[in-house]
């Protein structure tokens, strides 16, 4: 027996919303009945009802929107797959970026070029492309694995709740701010440092979900059950303790970036909750679970 996310009633034969992933009773099964976040996308000018037909009527003999209209995120365009699937696109970018890193570092023997392209450095903050590329770059296979694992479980849940556009903004902005905070403070302290990794952005995603449903049950490392608020508190507590005792980059991990990412997520989650947004009651495979974050090691700070 499942519980309706809208009214709390128990339902023997629940309905699953394909847009937001929530569970609802018969009365609240329709998107408009449970204020589904996906309804916001129906008014998108590039949405599912934009066929370009009326444009071709007004412009006989011409194209119906041209290349730009065809390369949209509606269901009729080739980019339509990415609507609701930006989490998986980001995971793919992380893997591809790491492959390029390994090519430069191992095969071509050009770690200097790898740093130039992918590492956000305190002495080269003006390399603005690294503000973004450093989010998808990682220091090693395990660093990539753990960050990818957490994003795989938590990302789709948050993306379904807030929509793909807001999810992309949350991920990229929090990732950039987290990395810039780490190297900015290091530069202010006169310490040369560099960061790479997606943990700042992923910490923000976790922070949002923590506010929307702090009691959401997860399984840390797949077998330790705990509410999400406790996992987040432990993560923040550990990063704060290590930063206080060993510095913001202790252990080769960008601890300040972790804390900044969580702070952004908690703040944005509070805003969403004030607007009436609700978190899921349970997590599913591909949208639930838990795992470790970040990674240790030498070289640029990983987060």
ABEGO torsion letter per residue (X at the ends): XBBBAAAGBBBABBBBBAAAGBBBBAAAABAAAAGBAAAAAAABAABAABAGAAAAAABBGBBBGEAAAABBABAABAAAAABGAAAAAAAAAAAAAAAAAAAAAAAAGBAAAAAAAABBBAAAAABAAAAAAAAABBABAAAAAAAAAAAAAAAAAAAAAAEAAAAAAAAAAAAAAAAAAAAAAAAAAGBBBBBBEAAAAAAAAAAAAAAABAABBBBBGGABBBBAAAAAAAAAAAAAAAAAAAEAABGGBBAAAAAAAAAAAAAAAAAAAAAGBBBBABBBBGABEBEBBEBBEBEBBBX
